[in-house]
Amino acid sequence: MLHRVVEQRSEKTEQRELEVTPEWLEQKILEYKQKGYAFVSINDVSLFQVSGFKFHRFVCVTFDDGYRDNYTLAYPLLKRFGVPFTIYVTTGFIDNRLPMWWYPEQQLGLSTVELKALDADPLCTIGAHTVSHPKLDTLSYEEQSKEIAASKLELERLLGHPVQHFSFPHGAHNADTLAICRELGFKTNVMAWGGPVRLGNNRFLMPRMNMKQP
């Protein structure tokens, strides 16, 4: 699990923890390649849970929120190495319609044009991440349903194909969240913690590792 890729990391701790540099990300990619890891998509991970793992060791790269630097800095690097990746997009952040309150007075969201360009590359999978990035377990069933369904439908309208993967904002979820995601037909839901993926993991509570640059 990653968030932002930036040339210069922020001084504020809460922002800095979401940021890695291109150099650090390239180093991690090379380290995993040298150790014999395969880089796979979230669709591959979903299939592995059903039919068994094709690779003994693999990495699935994911980004949360939908920052513009995922397009300007992360994408060229991942494309150069042929690394599949997923971006879970909070639809309110597209074209900076809603602010990212943890980066006040900055406009950091992907544009519609950038989102479509990413989606056109088979290396990239676009997933849903709600409309406004709330803690879902603090909302009613109806409020959760609106947040999750509206984000999925908007992305499908923009991209012209089904959106099949979902990430819980803040990792927060409850039984209502899982029921709604099943009703909407998501293939996977991912958490913000839990460690490495293993055979037999619940596809609707998929663990992730938060990759932080020191």
Phi, psi and omega in degrees: 000123176233170176233287184245153169237119189226151176289322181230119183284153183289161176276329180289131186300317184294333176274317182302324181293341178270357192244139170229157179268158176302323180297317179294317180296318178298318178300317180294320178300313181295322178298314180294321178296317180295332179273000175088016177284143171267143174262125187231164179271167176295330175296321176298316181300319178299316179294321180300323181292337180269316190249359181101152186285129176282329181242140179292320180228130181212163177232135174241113185272127179227148175236139177255148167099313180101054179279147180299327182292344172299328178275315188280327185244314182288313185303310179301323180292312180295323178295320179300324181264000179067036184264120174294152180205158177240138171243119176270112191259125168279113193293333177296338180277346179297132182059020175058037178291323174245146179281149168272104191294340178279352171234073186300140176062022174240143179252101191242359186283154173299146170274164176301319180298315180295318179300315180294323178295318176297314183296333181288343179269126180301341178293335187257134171245129177262127177244168181267152184212034182073180180271317189235007176065047178275170167278106189298328183287357175262358185255158173290168177303314183295319179293318177297315182301318180295315180299313186285312183294318182296322179293318179297313183293321179294316178297319179295323178294318181290321189264338177079024177203164181298145172251118196245003184226146187222144175239133178286118174303135182064004186076002188279133179197165173213190183298324178297317179303313182294321179296317180296315180297323177294317180298325181278352173083022176295142177279326178217151165236138180244146179266184179252011183202185172115345178088200185289153176285137178228155178301132181099352174301147175291122182296342181261004172217057186286126180286158173220164175248126180280110183272110182246133175280132180301000000 
